[in-house]
Amino acid sequence: MLLVGNYSEFHMVASWATISVNYFARHTGRAPQQIIAQYETDIIAAWEDLTWYKCHS
């Protein structure tokens, strides 16, 4: 996976992902690891789409 962008962009995405996982874990009663495992493919695909867009815009 190619990472494009500066640290602040990555940090923003990572922070959003962390907040989202913690929110869903708290409101569904599931462990954060279960949520990450369930949506791992979607998270990676979204990051790759963002990376492609940044490279081609």
PDB file of N, CA, C, O and CB in Angstrom:
ATOM      1  N   MET A   1       0.848  -1.165   0.000  1.00  0.00           N
ATOM      2  CA  MET A   1       0.000   0.000   0.000  1.00  0.00           C
ATOM      3  C   MET A   1       0.899   1.235   0.000  1.00  0.00           C
ATOM      4  O   MET A   1       1.847   1.324   0.780  1.00  0.00           O
ATOM      5  CB  MET A   1      -0.968  -0.006   1.221  1.00  0.00           C
ATOM      6  N   LEU A   2       0.599   2.164  -0.862  1.00  0.00           N
ATOM      7  CA  LEU A   2       1.373   3.385  -0.996  1.00  0.00           C
ATOM      8  C   LEU A   2       0.777   4.454  -0.095  1.00  0.00           C
ATOM      9  O   LEU A   2      -0.424   4.722  -0.145  1.00  0.00           O
ATOM     10  CB  LEU A   2       1.411   3.861  -2.465  1.00  0.00           C
ATOM     11  N   LEU A   3       1.606   5.052   0.713  1.00  0.00           N
ATOM     12  CA  LEU A   3       1.137   6.131   1.572  1.00  0.00           C
ATOM     13  C   LEU A   3       1.590   7.457   0.986  1.00  0.00           C
ATOM     14  O   LEU A   3       2.785   7.699   0.815  1.00  0.00           O
ATOM     15  CB  LEU A   3       1.657   5.959   3.024  1.00  0.00           C
ATOM     16  N   VAL A   4       0.640   8.297   0.687  1.00  0.00           N
ATOM     17  CA  VAL A   4       0.937   9.596   0.102  1.00  0.00           C
ATOM     18  C   VAL A   4       0.376  10.665   1.012  1.00  0.00           C
ATOM     19  O   VAL A   4      -0.681  10.483   1.616  1.00  0.00           O
ATOM     20  CB  VAL A   4       0.354   9.723  -1.332  1.00  0.00           C
ATOM     21  N   GLY A   5       1.073  11.767   1.111  1.00  0.00           N
ATOM     22  CA  GLY A   5       0.591  12.868   1.931  1.00  0.00           C
ATOM     23  C   GLY A   5       1.542  13.113   3.077  1.00  0.00           C
ATOM     24  O   GLY A   5       2.510  12.379   3.273  1.00  0.00           O
ATOM     25  N   ASN A   6       1.257  14.137   3.814  1.00  0.00           N
ATOM     26  CA  ASN A   6       2.144  14.452   4.926  1.00  0.00           C
ATOM     27  C   ASN A   6       1.633  13.824   6.217  1.00  0.00           C
ATOM     28  O   ASN A   6       0.553  13.235   6.258  1.00  0.00           O
ATOM     29  CB  ASN A   6       2.281  15.969   5.089  1.00  0.00           C
ATOM     30  N   TYR A   7       2.424  13.964   7.254  1.00  0.00           N
ATOM     31  CA  TYR A   7       2.099  13.328   8.529  1.00  0.00           C
ATOM     32  C   TYR A   7       0.762  13.812   9.074  1.00  0.00           C
ATOM     33  O   TYR A   7      -0.003  13.016   9.620  1.00  0.00           O
ATOM     34  CB  TYR A   7       3.198  13.595   9.546  1.00  0.00           C
ATOM     35  N   SER A   8       0.466  15.105   8.936  1.00  0.00           N
ATOM     36  CA  SER A   8      -0.768  15.624   9.523  1.00  0.00           C
ATOM     37  C   SER A   8      -2.002  15.002   8.877  1.00  0.00           C
ATOM     38  O   SER A   8      -2.993  14.754   9.564  1.00  0.00           O
ATOM     39  CB  SER A   8      -0.819  17.143   9.385  1.00  0.00           C
ATOM     40  N   GLU A   9      -1.962  14.741   7.557  1.00  0.00           N
ATOM     41  CA  GLU A   9      -3.091  14.081   6.898  1.00  0.00           C
ATOM     42  C   GLU A   9      -3.257  12.663   7.426  1.00  0.00           C
ATOM     43  O   GLU A   9      -4.371  12.232   7.722  1.00  0.00           O
ATOM     44  CB  GLU A   9      -2.894  14.062   5.369  1.00  0.00           C
ATOM     45  N   PHE A  10      -2.149  11.942   7.543  1.00  0.00           N
ATOM     46  CA  PHE A  10      -2.213  10.578   8.066  1.00  0.00           C
ATOM     47  C   PHE A  10      -2.738  10.591   9.495  1.00  0.00           C
ATOM     48  O   PHE A  10      -3.583   9.773   9.858  1.00  0.00           O
ATOM     49  CB  PHE A  10      -0.825   9.902   8.008  1.00  0.00           C
ATOM     50  N   HIS A  11      -2.237  11.520  10.305  1.00  0.00           N
ATOM     51  CA  HIS A  11      -2.655  11.612  11.696  1.00  0.00           C
ATOM     52  C   HIS A  11      -4.150  11.903  11.791  1.00  0.00           C
ATOM     53  O   HIS A  11      -4.833  11.352  12.653  1.00  0.00           O
ATOM     54  CB  HIS A  11      -1.852  12.694  12.426  1.00  0.00           C
ATOM     55  N   MET A  12      -4.660  12.762  10.917  1.00  0.00           N
ATOM     56  CA  MET A  12      -6.083  13.084  10.915  1.00  0.00           C
ATOM     57  C   MET A  12      -6.919  11.837  10.603  1.00  0.00           C
ATOM     58  O   MET A  12      -7.915  11.571  11.275  1.00  0.00           O
ATOM     59  CB  MET A  12      -6.379  14.199   9.892  1.00  0.00           C
ATOM     60  N   VAL A  13      -6.512  11.078   9.588  1.00  0.00           N
ATOM     61  CA  VAL A  13      -7.241   9.860   9.222  1.00  0.00           C
ATOM     62  C   VAL A  13      -7.159   8.837  10.349  1.00  0.00           C
ATOM     63  O   VAL A  13      -8.160   8.209  10.694  1.00  0.00           O
ATOM     64  CB  VAL A  13      -6.681   9.260   7.912  1.00  0.00           C
ATOM     65  N   ALA A  14      -5.976   8.670  10.920  1.00  0.00           N
ATOM     66  CA  ALA A  14      -5.804   7.702  12.008  1.00  0.00           C
ATOM     67  C   ALA A  14      -6.644   8.097  13.222  1.00  0.00           C
ATOM     68  O   ALA A  14      -7.244   7.238  13.867  1.00  0.00           O
ATOM     69  CB  ALA A  14      -4.318   7.593  12.403  1.00  0.00           C
ATOM     70  N   SER A  15      -6.687   9.382  13.530  1.00  0.00           N
ATOM     71  CA  SER A  15      -7.492   9.848  14.663  1.00  0.00           C
ATOM     72  C   SER A  15      -8.971   9.596  14.418  1.00  0.00           C
ATOM     73  O   SER A  15      -9.687   9.149  15.314  1.00  0.00           O
ATOM     74  CB  SER A  15      -7.250  11.339  14.919  1.00  0.00           C
ATOM     75  N   TRP A  16      -9.430   9.884  13.197  1.00  0.00           N
ATOM     76  CA  TRP A  16     -10.835   9.658  12.857  1.00  0.00           C
ATOM     77  C   TRP A  16     -11.165   8.177  12.979  1.00  0.00           C
ATOM     78  O   TRP A  16     -12.211   7.813  13.515  1.00  0.00           O
ATOM     79  CB  TRP A  16     -11.145  10.166  11.427  1.00  0.00           C
ATOM     80  N   ALA A  17     -10.282   7.328  12.486  1.00  0.00           N
ATOM     81  CA  ALA A  17     -10.516   5.881  12.544  1.00  0.00           C
ATOM     82  C   ALA A  17     -10.572   5.399  13.987  1.00  0.00           C
ATOM     83  O   ALA A  17     -11.419   4.575  14.334  1.00  0.00           O
ATOM     84  CB  ALA A  17      -9.417   5.125  11.778  1.00  0.00           C
ATOM     85  N   THR A  18      -9.682   5.904  14.824  1.00  0.00           N
ATOM     86  CA  THR A  18      -9.651   5.505  16.231  1.00  0.00           C
ATOM     87  C   THR A  18     -10.931   5.927  16.938  1.00  0.00           C
ATOM     88  O   THR A  18     -11.526   5.146  17.680  1.00  0.00           O
ATOM     89  CB  THR A  18      -8.432   6.113  16.937  1.00  0.00           C
ATOM     90  N   ILE A  19     -11.350   7.163  16.704  1.00  0.00           N
ATOM     91  CA  ILE A  19     -12.581   7.656  17.324  1.00  0.00           C
ATOM     92  C   ILE A  19     -13.775   6.828  16.861  1.00  0.00           C
ATOM     93  O   ILE A  19     -14.637   6.476  17.666  1.00  0.00           O
ATOM     94  CB  ILE A  19     -12.801   9.148  16.989  1.00  0.00           C
ATOM     95  N   SER A  20     -13.829   6.518  15.572  1.00  0.00           N
ATOM     96  CA  SER A  20     -14.946   5.744  15.025  1.00  0.00           C
ATOM     97  C   SER A  20     -15.008   4.347  15.623  1.00  0.00           C
ATOM     98  O   SER A  20     -16.076   3.887  16.026  1.00  0.00           O
ATOM     99  CB  SER A  20     -14.831   5.652  13.510  1.00  0.00           C
ATOM    100  N   VAL A  21     -13.867   3.673  15.682  1.00  0.00           N
ATOM    101  CA  VAL A  21     -13.828   2.314  16.237  1.00  0.00           C
ATOM    102  C   VAL A  21     -14.244   2.336  17.700  1.00  0.00           C
ATOM    103  O   VAL A  21     -15.032   1.494  18.132  1.00  0.00           O
ATOM    104  CB  VAL A  21     -12.415   1.697  16.090  1.00  0.00           C
ATOM    105  N   ASN A  22     -13.727   3.286  18.465  1.00  0.00           N
ATOM    106  CA  ASN A  22     -14.088   3.366  19.883  1.00  0.00           C
ATOM    107  C   ASN A  22     -15.574   3.659  20.068  1.00  0.00           C
ATOM    108  O   ASN A  22     -16.208   3.110  20.969  1.00  0.00           O
ATOM    109  CB  ASN A  22     -13.256   4.441  20.581  1.00  0.00           C
ATOM    110  N   TYR A  23     -16.129   4.519  19.220  1.00  0.00           N
ATOM    111  CA  TYR A  23     -17.560   4.836  19.289  1.00  0.00           C
ATOM    112  C   TYR A  23     -18.398   3.582  19.046  1.00  0.00           C
ATOM    113  O   TYR A  23     -19.293   3.264  19.828  1.00  0.00           O
ATOM    114  CB  TYR A  23     -17.925   5.930  18.260  1.00  0.00           C
ATOM    115  N   PHE A  24     -18.102   2.876  17.957  1.00  0.00           N
ATOM    116  CA  PHE A  24     -18.884   1.677  17.642  1.00  0.00           C
ATOM    117  C   PHE A  24     -18.683   0.590  18.693  1.00  0.00           C
ATOM    118  O   PHE A  24     -19.623  -0.137  19.014  1.00  0.00           O
ATOM    119  CB  PHE A  24     -18.504   1.140  16.260  1.00  0.00           C
ATOM    120  N   ALA A  25     -17.486   0.471  19.226  1.00  0.00           N
ATOM    121  CA  ALA A  25     -17.240  -0.525  20.271  1.00  0.00           C
ATOM    122  C   ALA A  25     -18.085  -0.214  21.502  1.00  0.00           C
ATOM    123  O   ALA A  25     -18.702  -1.106  22.084  1.00  0.00           O
ATOM    124  CB  ALA A  25     -15.739  -0.568  20.645  1.00  0.00           C
ATOM    125  N   ARG A  26     -18.106   1.037  21.886  1.00  0.00           N
ATOM    126  CA  ARG A  26     -18.857   1.433  23.077  1.00  0.00           C
ATOM    127  C   ARG A  26     -20.365   1.217  22.883  1.00  0.00           C
ATOM    128  O   ARG A  26     -21.054   0.786  23.808  1.00  0.00           O
ATOM    129  CB  ARG A  26     -18.574   2.906  23.416  1.00  0.00           C
ATOM    130  N   HIS A  27     -20.870   1.515  21.696  1.00  0.00           N
ATOM    131  CA  HIS A  27     -22.315   1.453  21.478  1.00  0.00           C
ATOM    132  C   HIS A  27     -22.824   0.088  21.016  1.00  0.00           C
ATOM    133  O   HIS A  27     -24.033  -0.144  20.995  1.00  0.00           O
ATOM    134  CB  HIS A  27     -22.703   2.480  20.472  1.00  0.00           C
ATOM    135  N   THR A  28     -21.921  -0.811  20.650  1.00  0.00           N
ATOM    136  CA  THR A  28     -22.360  -2.153  20.259  1.00  0.00           C
ATOM    137  C   THR A  28     -21.969  -3.209  21.279  1.00  0.00           C
ATOM    138  O   THR A  28     -22.432  -4.347  21.204  1.00  0.00           O
ATOM    139  CB  THR A  28     -21.783  -2.516  18.910  1.00  0.00           C
ATOM    140  N   GLY A  29     -21.122  -2.843  22.226  1.00  0.00           N
ATOM    141  CA  GLY A  29     -20.674  -3.794  23.227  1.00  0.00           C
ATOM    142  C   GLY A  29     -19.643  -4.785  22.708  1.00  0.00           C
ATOM    143  O   GLY A  29     -19.337  -5.777  23.370  1.00  0.00           O
ATOM    144  N   ARG A  30     -19.112  -4.515  21.530  1.00  0.00           N
ATOM    145  CA  ARG A  30     -18.103  -5.404  20.946  1.00  0.00           C
ATOM    146  C   ARG A  30     -16.711  -4.836  21.215  1.00  0.00           C
ATOM    147  O   ARG A  30     -16.542  -3.637  21.435  1.00  0.00           O
ATOM    148  CB  ARG A  30     -18.337  -5.583  19.414  1.00  0.00           C
ATOM    149  N   ALA A  31     -15.728  -5.720  21.191  1.00  0.00           N
ATOM    150  CA  ALA A  31     -14.341  -5.291  21.379  1.00  0.00           C
ATOM    151  C   ALA A  31     -13.868  -4.530  20.140  1.00  0.00           C
ATOM    152  O   ALA A  31     -14.263  -4.867  19.024  1.00  0.00           O
ATOM    153  CB  ALA A  31     -13.415  -6.513  21.659  1.00  0.00           C
ATOM    154  N   PRO A  32     -13.024  -3.504  20.324  1.00  0.00           N
ATOM    155  CA  PRO A  32     -12.495  -2.771  19.171  1.00  0.00           C
ATOM    156  C   PRO A  32     -11.832  -3.683  18.140  1.00  0.00           C
ATOM    157  O   PRO A  32     -11.931  -3.433  16.939  1.00  0.00           O
ATOM    158  CB  PRO A  32     -11.500  -1.735  19.638  1.00  0.00           C
ATOM    159  N   GLN A  33     -11.157  -4.741  18.602  1.00  0.00           N
ATOM    160  CA  GLN A  33     -10.485  -5.656  17.681  1.00  0.00           C
ATOM    161  C   GLN A  33     -11.484  -6.355  16.762  1.00  0.00           C
ATOM    162  O   GLN A  33     -11.182  -6.611  15.596  1.00  0.00           O
ATOM    163  CB  GLN A  33      -9.677  -6.694  18.462  1.00  0.00           C
ATOM    164  N   GLN A  34     -12.681  -6.666  17.285  1.00  0.00           N
ATOM    165  CA  GLN A  34     -13.713  -7.300  16.456  1.00  0.00           C
ATOM    166  C   GLN A  34     -14.178  -6.352  15.354  1.00  0.00           C
ATOM    167  O   GLN A  34     -14.381  -6.768  14.213  1.00  0.00           O
ATOM    168  CB  GLN A  34     -14.914  -7.735  17.323  1.00  0.00           C
ATOM    169  N   ILE A  35     -14.343  -5.097  15.695  1.00  0.00           N
ATOM    170  CA  ILE A  35     -14.798  -4.113  14.712  1.00  0.00           C
ATOM    171  C   ILE A  35     -13.729  -3.901  13.646  1.00  0.00           C
ATOM    172  O   ILE A  35     -14.038  -3.844  12.456  1.00  0.00           O
ATOM    173  CB  ILE A  35     -15.144  -2.775  15.399  1.00  0.00           C
ATOM    174  N   ILE A  36     -12.481  -3.785  14.068  1.00  0.00           N
ATOM    175  CA  ILE A  36     -11.387  -3.605  13.106  1.00  0.00           C
ATOM    176  C   ILE A  36     -11.313  -4.806  12.171  1.00  0.00           C
ATOM    177  O   ILE A  36     -11.172  -4.640  10.959  1.00  0.00           O
ATOM    178  CB  ILE A  36     -10.034  -3.410  13.838  1.00  0.00           C
ATOM    179  N   ALA A  37     -11.407  -6.009  12.722  1.00  0.00           N
ATOM    180  CA  ALA A  37     -11.336  -7.215  11.885  1.00  0.00           C
ATOM    181  C   ALA A  37     -12.482  -7.254  10.878  1.00  0.00           C
ATOM    182  O   ALA A  37     -12.284  -7.645   9.728  1.00  0.00           O
ATOM    183  CB  ALA A  37     -11.364  -8.478  12.760  1.00  0.00           C
ATOM    184  N   GLN A  38     -13.679  -6.854  11.304  1.00  0.00           N
ATOM    185  CA  GLN A  38     -14.842  -6.895  10.421  1.00  0.00           C
ATOM    186  C   GLN A  38     -14.703  -5.903   9.269  1.00  0.00           C
ATOM    187  O   GLN A  38     -15.103  -6.203   8.144  1.00  0.00           O
ATOM    188  CB  GLN A  38     -16.116  -6.603  11.212  1.00  0.00           C
ATOM    189  N   TYR A  39     -14.145  -4.734   9.535  1.00  0.00           N
ATOM    190  CA  TYR A  39     -14.105  -3.677   8.528  1.00  0.00           C
ATOM    191  C   TYR A  39     -12.716  -3.421   7.956  1.00  0.00           C
ATOM    192  O   TYR A  39     -12.512  -2.437   7.244  1.00  0.00           O
ATOM    193  CB  TYR A  39     -14.631  -2.412   9.114  1.00  0.00           C
ATOM    194  N   GLU A  40     -11.762  -4.292   8.258  1.00  0.00           N
ATOM    195  CA  GLU A  40     -10.377  -4.078   7.827  1.00  0.00           C
ATOM    196  C   GLU A  40     -10.268  -3.889   6.314  1.00  0.00           C
ATOM    197  O   GLU A  40      -9.577  -2.980   5.856  1.00  0.00           O
ATOM    198  CB  GLU A  40      -9.508  -5.252   8.261  1.00  0.00           C
ATOM    199  N   THR A  41     -10.932  -4.724   5.546  1.00  0.00           N
ATOM    200  CA  THR A  41     -10.866  -4.630   4.088  1.00  0.00           C
ATOM    201  C   THR A  41     -11.420  -3.297   3.606  1.00  0.00           C
ATOM    202  O   THR A  41     -10.850  -2.677   2.708  1.00  0.00           O
ATOM    203  CB  THR A  41     -11.636  -5.787   3.438  1.00  0.00           C
ATOM    204  N   ASP A  42     -12.525  -2.851   4.193  1.00  0.00           N
ATOM    205  CA  ASP A  42     -13.121  -1.571   3.807  1.00  0.00           C
ATOM    206  C   ASP A  42     -12.210  -0.399   4.164  1.00  0.00           C
ATOM    207  O   ASP A  42     -12.095   0.558   3.398  1.00  0.00           O
ATOM    208  CB  ASP A  42     -14.482  -1.396   4.482  1.00  0.00           C
ATOM    209  N   ILE A  43     -11.565  -0.473   5.321  1.00  0.00           N
ATOM    210  CA  ILE A  43     -10.660   0.597   5.743  1.00  0.00           C
ATOM    211  C   ILE A  43      -9.478   0.693   4.792  1.00  0.00           C
ATOM    212  O   ILE A  43      -9.094   1.789   4.384  1.00  0.00           O
ATOM    213  CB  ILE A  43     -10.168   0.361   7.185  1.00  0.00           C
ATOM    214  N   ILE A  44      -8.899  -0.448   4.435  1.00  0.00           N
ATOM    215  CA  ILE A  44      -7.761  -0.460   3.508  1.00  0.00           C
ATOM    216  C   ILE A  44      -8.185   0.058   2.138  1.00  0.00           C
ATOM    217  O   ILE A  44      -7.456   0.835   1.521  1.00  0.00           O
ATOM    218  CB  ILE A  44      -7.175  -1.884   3.383  1.00  0.00           C
ATOM    219  N   ALA A  45      -9.347  -0.359   1.655  1.00  0.00           N
ATOM    220  CA  ALA A  45      -9.828   0.092   0.346  1.00  0.00           C
ATOM    221  C   ALA A  45     -10.058   1.600   0.342  1.00  0.00           C
ATOM    222  O   ALA A  45      -9.724   2.270  -0.635  1.00  0.00           O
ATOM    223  CB  ALA A  45     -11.126  -0.641  -0.032  1.00  0.00           C
ATOM    224  N   ALA A  46     -10.616   2.137   1.406  1.00  0.00           N
ATOM    225  CA  ALA A  46     -10.849   3.583   1.479  1.00  0.00           C
ATOM    226  C   ALA A  46      -9.527   4.343   1.476  1.00  0.00           C
ATOM    227  O   ALA A  46      -9.409   5.377   0.819  1.00  0.00           O
ATOM    228  CB  ALA A  46     -11.662   3.938   2.740  1.00  0.00           C
ATOM    229  N   TRP A  47      -8.533   3.840   2.203  1.00  0.00           N
ATOM    230  CA  TRP A  47      -7.224   4.492   2.224  1.00  0.00           C
ATOM    231  C   TRP A  47      -6.584   4.437   0.837  1.00  0.00           C
ATOM    232  O   TRP A  47      -5.987   5.419   0.397  1.00  0.00           O
ATOM    233  CB  TRP A  47      -6.300   3.827   3.271  1.00  0.00           C
ATOM    234  N   GLU A  48      -6.699   3.313   0.151  1.00  0.00           N
ATOM    235  CA  GLU A  48      -6.132   3.197  -1.198  1.00  0.00           C
ATOM    236  C   GLU A  48      -6.838   4.135  -2.173  1.00  0.00           C
ATOM    237  O   GLU A  48      -6.189   4.717  -3.042  1.00  0.00           O
ATOM    238  CB  GLU A  48      -6.233   1.747  -1.700  1.00  0.00           C
ATOM    239  N   ASP A  49      -8.160   4.294  -2.043  1.00  0.00           N
ATOM    240  CA  ASP A  49      -8.891   5.241  -2.890  1.00  0.00           C
ATOM    241  C   ASP A  49      -8.417   6.668  -2.647  1.00  0.00           C
ATOM    242  O   ASP A  49      -8.218   7.431  -3.592  1.00  0.00           O
ATOM    243  CB  ASP A  49     -10.401   5.137  -2.634  1.00  0.00           C
ATOM    244  N   LEU A  50      -8.237   7.028  -1.381  1.00  0.00           N
ATOM    245  CA  LEU A  50      -7.749   8.364  -1.043  1.00  0.00           C
ATOM    246  C   LEU A  50      -6.354   8.586  -1.611  1.00  0.00           C
ATOM    247  O   LEU A  50      -6.055   9.656  -2.141  1.00  0.00           O
ATOM    248  CB  LEU A  50      -7.740   8.567   0.477  1.00  0.00           C
ATOM    249  N   THR A  51      -5.510   7.578  -1.499  1.00  0.00           N
ATOM    250  CA  THR A  51      -4.148   7.665  -2.024  1.00  0.00           C
ATOM    251  C   THR A  51      -4.162   7.840  -3.537  1.00  0.00           C
ATOM    252  O   THR A  51      -3.421   8.666  -4.069  1.00  0.00           O
ATOM    253  CB  THR A  51      -3.343   6.415  -1.644  1.00  0.00           C
ATOM    254  N   TRP A  52      -4.995   7.076  -4.236  1.00  0.00           N
ATOM    255  CA  TRP A  52      -5.091   7.192  -5.694  1.00  0.00           C
ATOM    256  C   TRP A  52      -5.551   8.593  -6.073  1.00  0.00           C
ATOM    257  O   TRP A  52      -4.999   9.200  -6.992  1.00  0.00           O
ATOM    258  CB  TRP A  52      -6.063   6.130  -6.269  1.00  0.00           C
ATOM    259  N   TYR A  53      -6.552   9.109  -5.377  1.00  0.00           N
ATOM    260  CA  TYR A  53      -7.080  10.439  -5.669  1.00  0.00           C
ATOM    261  C   TYR A  53      -5.996  11.498  -5.495  1.00  0.00           C
ATOM    262  O   TYR A  53      -5.855  12.392  -6.328  1.00  0.00           O
ATOM    263  CB  TYR A  53      -8.282  10.753  -4.763  1.00  0.00           C
ATOM    264  N   LYS A  54      -5.229  11.392  -4.407  1.00  0.00           N
ATOM    265  CA  LYS A  54      -4.172  12.375  -4.159  1.00  0.00           C
ATOM    266  C   LYS A  54      -3.095  12.303  -5.236  1.00  0.00           C
ATOM    267  O   LYS A  54      -2.508  13.327  -5.584  1.00  0.00           O
ATOM    268  CB  LYS A  54      -3.549  12.154  -2.774  1.00  0.00           C
ATOM    269  N   CYS A  55      -2.827  11.126  -5.762  1.00  0.00           N
ATOM    270  CA  CYS A  55      -1.803  10.973  -6.804  1.00  0.00           C
ATOM    271  C   CYS A  55      -2.281  11.490  -8.160  1.00  0.00           C
ATOM    272  O   CYS A  55      -1.470  11.923  -8.978  1.00  0.00           O
ATOM    273  CB  CYS A  55      -1.398   9.507  -6.928  1.00  0.00           C
ATOM    274  N   HIS A  56      -3.585  11.446  -8.400  1.00  0.00           N
ATOM    275  CA  HIS A  56      -4.111  11.761  -9.726  1.00  0.00           C
ATOM    276  C   HIS A  56      -4.899  13.068  -9.783  1.00  0.00           C
ATOM    277  O   HIS A  56      -5.561  13.350 -10.782  1.00  0.00           O
ATOM    278  CB  HIS A  56      -4.984  10.642 -10.192  1.00  0.00           C
ATOM    279  N   SER A  57      -4.832  13.852  -8.738  1.00  0.00           N
ATOM    280  CA  SER A  57      -5.573  15.117  -8.773  1.00  0.00           C
ATOM    281  C   SER A  57      -4.638  16.295  -8.905  1.00  0.00           C
ATOM    282  O   SER A  57      -5.088  17.440  -8.950  1.00  0.00           O
ATOM    283  CB  SER A  57      -6.427  15.275  -7.523  1.00  0.00           C
TER     284      SER A  57
END
